[in-house]
Amino acid sequence: MDIKNTEAVNRAFTSAQHIAIQYRHEFITPEHLLNALMEQDSFVNALGEYYSGIQEFSHALKEYLRTKIESVPKEMEYELEVSSQLNEVLQQAYLVTEYSHADLLNIPHLVQGILQLEDSQACYLLKDAVKDDLPDFISTLIYHYEEEESMDEEAASEPAQSESWRSYVTCLNDLLDSHNPLIGREAELERTIQVLCRREKNNPLHVGEPGVGKTALAYGLAARIEAGNVPERLAHCRIYELDLGNLLAGTQYRGDFEKRLKSIMEGVRNEGHVIVYIDEIHNLIGAGRTGDGSMDASNLLKPYLEAGDIRFIGATTYEEFNRYFASSKGMVRRFQQIDILEPSIEETIHIIEGLKKKYETFHGVVYEEGVIPYAVSVSARFINDRFLPDKAIDLIDESGAYRVMHPLKRKKKQTVDKSLITDVLARVCKVDALALKEEDTASLETLHPRISAKIYGQDEAVRQVVEAVQMSKAGLLDENKPLASLLFVGPTGVGKTEVAKVLATELGIALQRFDMSEYTEKHTVAKLIGSPAGYVGYEDGGLLTDAIRKTPNCVLLLDEIEKAHPDVFNILLQVMDYAVLTDNKGRKADCRHVVLIMTSNAGAQFARQASVGFNSQITAGEAMLKQVKKTFKPEFINRLSATVVFHDMDKQMATLILSKKLGELRQKLAARQVEMELSSEAQDWLLEQGFTKEYGAREIDRVIASQLKPLFMREILFGSLKTGGKVRVEMEENKLKLREWSSN
């Protein structure tokens, strides 16, 4: 059976909740409910027929609430809950309602529930007041409330008599202590007050990105009103926030929503001197609509918006304003749009300096000198999908919380310094700490020798890559471009891809590799940034945009770029120019911390022809560079930080690469307890077989894989090296052979 509450019951519970909040009690008890009933004429009149000391009764009840129930300290946050005794009252009341076949749960049912309690002050006070007249008292109570209901039905055209509308609104004037104060925003606040003072269309609409301080502006206005720092027209105004979720909850029958909203508006109008604040106001468009013909909340509010006696303040984001709100021309006409722009870094520093004391007190920490400006600047630079001041406040708050969890040992004063801000940001934003730390330049200083130790014969290429990273660290590059946009040109197998891999490893950041031979067709561009709306795969997003969003600090390697469809180059233009990549849903991926490396074999077929002829000094790489200028558009080449030419393979490079590859093989063999030594003849033979200018270092890999590794494979699996051992690789009849070897 679906039992609903009468208006008097809803009113009583709302009042009981407010009383508990007022006393800062953790639980709503039967005593709070009884105190709430003392505010209802029907209950007081019924009790007065059996008890003359109504004032003493009320005083005793309030004294019990004030002295016998423990209050929660002001500095502690808590959630209000229903006590177990009040739950018993409700269960008993529902049973009584069901047995009496009533449709609605009314106050007499609750009173009977209270009278069933054991060890309850509410029950004791009631029984003490009424004594032996309990059955008659209940009958009188039923009579008074039935009479009240019949009067309510007659006055249904005036629903403002009910105070239940207050349960759907929150008064901002009463919550100022629990909310951050408004700092700055003087121009926006003055404009808001000016619109509110107009005769017509006196409804401001705050439009701005999430986190820029739209809600704070409403609280700032409430603080100004409480301080008396507003024009006479707004003096003593109350700002009520309309809770749309609460308003819609439980409106399952047609007309419920309209009735509830109308009662709120009438209640607000009767109170007078009220401003209604509606956060996420775009949700009004369509709220409560059950079909094409029915009205939504925005249409129901239009008469009140037009009348001008109730002022409204709305807040929404640009995206939702354009998507939902702008379509309702009537609503747009009745509001005055006020843009709330993201504050500058200087304004944000001023805002957070004003809030600093609150966070220091809350976390029990001290923010060191210079921490606030540093936190604001790094959050502005590295947190790109959110807005100031919200993201900077979050960073400060998060750092304080971290220090609470990990206090400094042997120190009385817990401090938050720049390095802690850096570490928290690195965790939150997946940004490598190397990119953030100002003092840590030692690892950057040794970056060139560390990469050169793994890449042979390409000193110029390594130098350009390292310089690009170091330039960025020194702050000498444009902050709105990638760290570097490099095109590696050279014949196959000379280390172009290897440089990108080694750079990512040495910087300690991710390598995101895309093989551009997979993007040769026009439609494959959609794989990178996502399919357009209405096409298959729209919901999946783009591979490239998702990769950058997940790892914003990375080496992005686009291998064999010349094979990609020309449309891919058009996408890369915005990356190289503005460090932004926009996906199919309009979300922007930030590329400012990306090292973009593209490799190209363009013109490889012409490279060999370059050195044909007597005394030709042109390298294959330089010949390819000429071909690159023909292959790629000028606007693409013009946006590159550098075009790096990789030298042809020579014998010295091949020797070093062979030593490196043999070292890698030794490491693999060591895992199987096998030691290897090569004779000089064997090493020379491998070099001779593996060195070709045409195929570069990959030919060395092939020779080792086809000639040397099979010898070890057979012996490790089936022969003398099953349990490990030492062998020497020698030449015999122009072939490699394994010989047992002793180091003594």
FENHU-V434677 format. One record per residue. N is the residue number from 1. D_LAST is the distance of its C-alpha to the last C-alpha in Angstrom with 1 decimal. Layout:
[[N;D_LAST] [N;D_LAST]]
This chain:
[[1;95.5] [2;94.7] [3;96.3] [4;96.6] [5;97.6] [6;100.8] [7;100.9] [8;101.9] [9;98.8] [10;96.4] [11;98.2] [12;97.9] [13;94.1] [14;93.5] [15;95.6] [16;93.8] [17;90.4] [18;91.7] [19;93.1] [20;89.7] [21;88.0] [22;90.6] [23;90.0] [24;86.2] [25;86.2] [26;83.1] [27;85.2] [28;88.5] [29;90.7] [30;94.2] [31;95.6] [32;94.4] [33;96.1] [34;99.3] [35;99.3] [36;99.0] [37;101.9] [38;104.0] [39;103.8] [40;105.6] [41;109.4] [42;109.8] [43;107.8] [44;109.5] [45;113.0] [46;112.3] [47;111.0] [48;114.0] [49;116.4] [50;115.1] [51;113.9] [52;115.6] [53;112.7] [54;110.5] [55;109.6] [56;108.5] [57;106.5] [58;104.7] [59;104.1] [60;102.7] [61;100.3] [62;99.0] [63;98.7] [64;96.6] [65;94.3] [66;94.0] [67;93.4] [68;92.1] [69;89.4] [70;86.3] [71;85.6] [72;82.1] [73;81.3] [74;81.8] [75;78.2] [76;76.8] [77;76.7] [78;77.8] [79;79.0] [80;82.5] [81;82.7] [82;85.5] [83;86.1] [84;86.1] [85;89.9] [86;90.7] [87;88.8] [88;91.1] [89;94.1] [90;93.0] [91;92.4] [92;95.8] [93;97.5] [94;96.1] [95;97.2] [96;100.7] [97;100.8] [98;99.8] [99;102.4] [100;105.1] [101;104.2] [102;104.1] [103;102.3] [104;101.2] [105;99.7] [106;102.2] [107;102.5] [108;104.6] [109;101.7] [110;99.3] [111;101.9] [112;102.2] [113;98.4] [114;98.5] [115;101.2] [116;99.0] [117;96.3] [118;95.8] [119;94.9] [120;95.6] [121;97.5] [122;98.7] [123;100.2] [124;101.7] [125;103.4] [126;104.8] [127;106.2] [128;107.6] [129;109.4] [130;110.9] [131;111.3] [132;113.2] [133;113.9] [134;110.4] [135;111.7] [136;114.4] [137;111.9] [138;109.6] [139;112.6] [140;113.7] [141;110.2] [142;110.1] [143;113.5] [144;112.5] [145;109.3] [146;111.1] [147;113.7] [148;110.9] [149;109.3] [150;112.7] [151;113.2] [152;109.8] [153;110.5] [154;113.8] [155;111.9] [156;109.1] [157;110.0] [158;108.9] [159;105.4] [160;104.8] [161;106.4] [162;103.1] [163;100.4] [164;97.6] [165;96.5] [166;94.7] [167;92.1] [168;90.9] [169;90.5] [170;88.6] [171;90.2] [172;87.8] [173;90.1] [174;89.1] [175;85.3] [176;84.9] [177;83.1] [178;80.4] [179;79.6] [180;78.0] [181;80.7] [182;81.3] [183;80.1] [184;81.1] [185;82.6] [186;85.9] [187;87.0] [188;86.2] [189;88.0] [190;91.0] [191;91.2] [192;91.0] [193;93.9] [194;95.9] [195;95.7] [196;96.6] [197;99.7] [198;101.0] [199;104.1] [200;102.6] [201;99.1] [202;98.0] [203;94.7] [204;91.4] [205;88.4] [206;85.0] [207;82.5] [208;78.9] [209;75.3] [210;73.9] [211;73.1] [212;75.2] [213;77.7] [214;80.6] [215;81.1] [216;80.7] [217;83.6] [218;85.8] [219;84.9] [220;85.5] [221;89.0] [222;89.7] [223;88.7] [224;91.0] [225;93.9] [226;93.3] [227;93.3] [228;96.6] [229;95.0] [230;96.5] [231;99.8] [232;102.7] [233;102.5] [234;99.0] [235;99.8] [236;99.1] [237;97.6] [238;95.3] [239;92.2] [240;91.6] [241;88.4] [242;89.1] [243;86.5] [244;86.5] [245;84.2] [246;86.5] [247;89.5] [248;88.4] [249;87.2] [250;89.5] [251;91.8] [252;91.8] [253;95.5] [254;97.1] [255;98.8] [256;96.7] [257;94.6] [258;97.6] [259;99.6] [260;96.8] [261;96.2] [262;99.9] [263;100.4] [264;97.6] [265;99.2] [266;102.6] [267;101.3] [268;99.7] [269;102.9] [270;105.0] [271;102.9] [272;103.1] [273;101.1] [274;97.9] [275;95.0] [276;93.0] [277;89.3] [278;87.5] [279;83.8] [280;82.2] [281;85.8] [282;84.8] [283;84.6] [284;88.4] [285;88.6] [286;88.9] [287;88.7] [288;91.1] [289;92.0] [290;92.5] [291;93.5] [292;94.6] [293;98.0] [294;97.2] [295;96.8] [296;93.5] [297;93.2] [298;93.5] [299;96.9] [300;98.1] [301;97.2] [302;98.9] [303;102.4] [304;101.0] [305;99.0] [306;102.2] [307;104.4] [308;102.5] [309;103.4] [310;99.9] [311;97.2] [312;93.8] [313;90.4] [314;87.8] [315;84.1] [316;81.7] [317;78.8] [318;79.3] [319;77.6] [320;79.9] [321;82.9] [322;82.5] [323;81.7] [324;84.4] [325;86.7] [326;87.6] [327;89.0] [328;91.7] [329;94.0] [330;96.4] [331;93.7] [332;92.4] [333;95.9] [334;96.5] [335;93.4] [336;92.6] [337;89.0] [338;87.1] [339;83.5] [340;81.0] [341;78.3] [342;74.8] [343;74.9] [344;73.0] [345;70.0] [346;72.4] [347;74.9] [348;72.2] [349;71.0] [350;74.6] [351;75.0] [352;71.9] [353;72.6] [354;75.9] [355;74.2] [356;71.4] [357;73.4] [358;74.0] [359;70.3] [360;69.4] [361;72.0] [362;71.0] [363;67.2] [364;67.6] [365;65.4] [366;65.8] [367;64.8] [368;63.5] [369;65.1] [370;64.2] [371;62.8] [372;65.9] [373;65.8] [374;62.0] [375;62.4] [376;65.3] [377;63.5] [378;60.2] [379;62.2] [380;64.2] [381;61.2] [382;58.9] [383;61.3] [384;63.0] [385;64.8] [386;67.0] [387;69.4] [388;70.2] [389;71.2] [390;70.1] [391;66.4] [392;66.2] [393;68.2] [394;65.8] [395;62.8] [396;64.5] [397;65.5] [398;62.1] [399;60.4] [400;62.9] [401;62.3] [402;58.5] [403;59.1] [404;61.4] [405;58.6] [406;55.8] [407;57.6] [408;56.1] [409;55.1] [410;56.8] [411;59.2] [412;62.9] [413;63.6] [414;61.8] [415;61.2] [416;60.3] [417;58.5] [418;57.3] [419;53.8] [420;55.2] [421;57.5] [422;54.4] [423;52.4] [424;55.5] [425;56.1] [426;52.5] [427;52.9] [428;56.4] [429;56.0] [430;52.4] [431;51.9] [432;48.5] [433;48.8] [434;47.2] [435;50.2] [436;52.5] [437;51.1] [438;52.6] [439;50.3] [440;46.9] [441;46.0] [442;42.5] [443;41.0] [444;43.2] [445;42.2] [446;38.5] [447;39.5] [448;39.1] [449;35.6] [450;34.5] [451;36.0] [452;34.9] [453;31.2] [454;31.8] [455;34.3] [456;33.4] [457;36.0] [458;39.1] [459;39.7] [460;43.4] [461;43.6] [462;41.4] [463;43.6] [464;46.8] [465;45.7] [466;44.5] [467;47.7] [468;49.9] [469;48.4] [470;48.6] [471;52.2] [472;53.2] [473;51.7] [474;53.7] [475;56.8] [476;57.6] [477;57.9] [478;60.9] [479;60.5] [480;62.3] [481;59.7] [482;56.1] [483;53.3] [484;52.6] [485;53.6] [486;51.1] [487;51.1] [488;47.7] [489;48.4] [490;45.9] [491;44.5] [492;42.6] [493;38.9] [494;38.8] [495;38.4] [496;42.0] [497;41.6] [498;38.2] [499;39.8] [500;42.3] [501;39.7] [502;37.5] [503;40.7] [504;41.8] [505;38.5] [506;38.3] [507;42.0] [508;41.5] [509;44.5] [510;45.1] [511;44.8] [512;47.8] [513;47.2] [514;50.1] [515;49.6] [516;52.8] [517;52.8] [518;54.3] [519;57.3] [520;58.7] [521;62.1] [522;64.9] [523;65.2] [524;61.5] [525;62.2] [526;63.8] [527;60.4] [528;59.3] [529;62.4] [530;64.1] [531;67.0] [532;70.5] [533;73.0] [534;74.3] [535;71.4] [536;68.8] [537;66.0] [538;68.0] [539;67.0] [540;63.3] [541;63.0] [542;60.6] [543;56.9] [544;56.4] [545;58.9] [546;57.6] [547;54.0] [548;55.1] [549;57.3] [550;54.5] [551;51.9] [552;54.0] [553;51.0] [554;48.7] [555;47.2] [556;49.5] [557;47.9] [558;50.3] [559;48.2] [560;49.8] [561;53.1] [562;54.9] [563;55.1] [564;57.2] [565;61.0] [566;62.9] [567;64.3] [568;60.9] [569;61.1] [570;64.4] [571;62.9] [572;60.1] [573;62.7] [574;63.9] [575;60.3] [576;59.5] [577;62.9] [578;63.7] [579;60.5] [580;62.6] [581;62.3] [582;65.4] [583;65.1] [584;67.8] [585;69.3] [586;69.7] [587;66.9] [588;64.9] [589;61.1] [590;60.0] [591;57.4] [592;57.4] [593;53.9] [594;52.4] [595;50.1] [596;51.5] [597;49.1] [598;50.3] [599;48.2] [600;49.8] [601;49.1] [602;52.8] [603;53.3] [604;49.9] [605;51.7] [606;53.2] [607;50.0] [608;48.7] [609;52.2] [610;51.9] [611;49.5] [612;51.3] [613;53.1] [614;52.5] [615;51.1] [616;51.1] [617;49.5] [618;50.2] [619;47.3] [620;47.4] [621;47.6] [622;50.6] [623;52.3] [624;51.8] [625;53.3] [626;56.5] [627;56.6] [628;56.1] [629;59.3] [630;61.1] [631;59.5] [632;60.1] [633;63.5] [634;64.1] [635;64.8] [636;61.4] [637;59.5] [638;61.8] [639;60.6] [640;56.8] [641;55.2] [642;53.1] [643;52.1] [644;48.4] [645;47.3] [646;43.7] [647;42.3] [648;41.3] [649;37.6] [650;36.1] [651;32.7] [652;31.4] [653;32.4] [654;30.9] [655;27.5] [656;27.6] [657;28.9] [658;26.2] [659;23.5] [660;25.5] [661;26.0] [662;22.3] [663;21.7] [664;24.4] [665;22.9] [666;19.5] [667;21.7] [668;23.4] [669;20.4] [670;19.0] [671;22.3] [672;21.4] [673;17.9] [674;16.4] [675;13.7] [676;14.4] [677;13.2] [678;15.8] [679;15.9] [680;18.6] [681;20.9] [682;20.8] [683;21.6] [684;24.4] [685;25.8] [686;26.0] [687;27.7] [688;30.1] [689;31.1] [690;31.4] [691;33.2] [692;37.0] [693;39.5] [694;41.7] [695;39.6] [696;37.4] [697;34.4] [698;35.5] [699;34.5] [700;30.8] [701;31.1] [702;32.7] [703;30.1] [704;27.3] [705;29.5] [706;30.6] [707;27.6] [708;24.4] [709;25.4] [710;27.0] [711;23.7] [712;22.2] [713;25.6] [714;25.9] [715;22.5] [716;23.0] [717;26.5] [718;26.5] [719;23.1] [720;19.6] [721;19.1] [722;22.1] [723;20.3] [724;17.5] [725;14.0] [726;11.5] [727;12.9] [728;13.1] [729;16.7] [730;17.8] [731;21.2] [732;23.0] [733;26.7] [734;27.2] [735;25.8] [736;22.8] [737;20.6] [738;17.7] [739;14.8] [740;12.4] [741;8.9] [742;5.5] [743;3.8] [744;0.0]]
